[in-house]
Amino acid sequence: MEGTIKIALVGAGMFGGDVHARAYADLQRAGIAAQLGRVGLDEWSRQLAGIKFELVAVATRSEKSAKLAQENFRKWTGFEPKAYFGATPWHDILRDFPDLDVMAVATPDNLHTEVVLAALDKGVHVMTEKPMCLSIQEADQIVERARTKNRIVAVDMHKRYDPDHLRIRDDIQNRIGAPLYGTAYLEEPLEVSLSTFKWAEQSDPFSYVGPHWTDLIYSYYKSKPVSLTAVGQKKRLIRSGINAYDAVQVRVEFENGMSINFHNNWITPADFEGPVNQGHEIVGADGKVESDQQYRGFRFWNQGGGSRTSNNHFTRDVKRPDGSKVYVGYGVDSLTVGLVAVCRMKFLNETREAVASIYPTAEEGRITVAIVHAAAVVRDLNFKYLAEGKGAPVTARFGADGITIVDPTRAAEGTAGVFRRIYDRPI
């Protein structure tokens, strides 16, 4: 089977310029067949082996960053994608490449929706970073547009493909029995909120990295949320003139009765020994599983470098005989599955429904967006009430009637009723 998948990448920062770009460089060099055994899709290796991949365009906000991404890709492959830059460069890409197959979206979280919808309107499949968006109403737009345009929206939820998590999903969760409660945490370096991301005030640590964990828990149990509460703190970033949350804690109750606490911050000091601190644990009726994704037993230290740990499972370089490097790991696997779905639709004439089980879909991404959206509302109200000495009484309820904010303080003060509906469709 022969043919070409043409890809455009919008956003080439920390994740787009590294994981996305390097993954597409390897695909352009060697195709997709070599990656399929890692994600259990080797059945399609022979059929998809002849398909070519081409990164035709890369876009960023500034000309400098676009040219840098273009030059990096040339070094890896000998091929230069066309560089675009500006406030809305995806419109120029869609105009110049009417036969584009995939738009990869690695922009800041609050800018995903416009790019995704523009691509879908032109009949282009989408690979987007998590969270799919920050608003449940926008999530509905994306889900509906993908359905009406018969196109894939694959959300990069790479923690699903961590080999430890696959073991939990396929084996350990059955051993420990019905889930009771758990904790998931991911703590990012301070430099992320101070300098790497200029948009920290438009997001928060839970909205940024919490979706990894909410999606992972959903992938384990396929259970929807029924309620949540959330609180956040602002102390460290305020000192640097950034009005953003240092940390956010969200507790979610699910339909199957489990209660999971999600803890996130982006103020971890630079001299912490790992890139991030992360892990989770789940207590079941018949046992418990603990998974530390920060320290997996690999540690080293050297003069002047301190003690360090590395996650060699996320991405790693494997040397080829010619000295160049293949980029592999579960960070790439999450992109691979979405592209396999696109290939099967385009070249094997399979339906969107037939391939939906092999990648994190927009419908699944919508569940995480619902949690993120409700948590932001609850977090802000509880932050306000805590500052006023009124505690943190606000919660959110999910159900067939949508999302309802439960705010006893408003009723106690006589300003409004306890219940306020912020969304009126089933979750």
SULKA-V725146 format. One line per field, one symbol per residue. ss: DSSP state (A for helix, B for strand, O for the rest). burial: 1 if it has 9 or more other ideal C-beta (glycine too) atoms within 8 Angstrom, else 0. A space follows every 50 residues. Layout:
# SULKA-V725146
ss->???
burial->???
This chain:
# SULKA-V725146
ss->OOBBBBBBBBOOOOOAAAAAAAAAAAAAAAOOAAAAAAAOOAAAAAAAOO BBBBBBBBBBOOAAAAAAAAAAAAAAAOOOOBBBBOOOAAAAAAAAOOOO OBBBBOOOAAAAAAAAAAAAAOOOBBBBBOOOOOOAAAAAAAAAAAAAAO OOBBBBOAAAAOAAAAAAAAAAAAAAOOBBBBBBBBBBBAAAAAAAOOOA AAOOAAAAAAAAAAAAAAAAAOOOBBBBBBBBBOOAAAAOOOOOOOBBBB BBBBOOOOBBBBBBBBBBOOOOOOOOBBBBBBBBOOBBBBBBOOOOOOBB BBOOOBBBBOOOOOOBBBBOOOOOBBBBOAAAAAAAAAAAAAAAAAAAOO OAAAAAAAOOOAAAAAAAAAAAAAAAAAAAAAAAAAAOOOOOOOBBBBBO OBBBBBOAAAAAOOOOOOBBBBBOOOO
burial->00101111111110111111111111110011101101101001100110 11111111110000111111111101101011111000110111001001 11111111100110111111010111111111111101111110110010 11111111111101111110001001001111111111110111001011 00111111111111111111100111111111010011000101111111 11110011111111111100000101111111110000101011010010 00000001101011110000000001111111111111111111111000 01001101111101111111111111111111101100000011111110 011111111110000000011110001
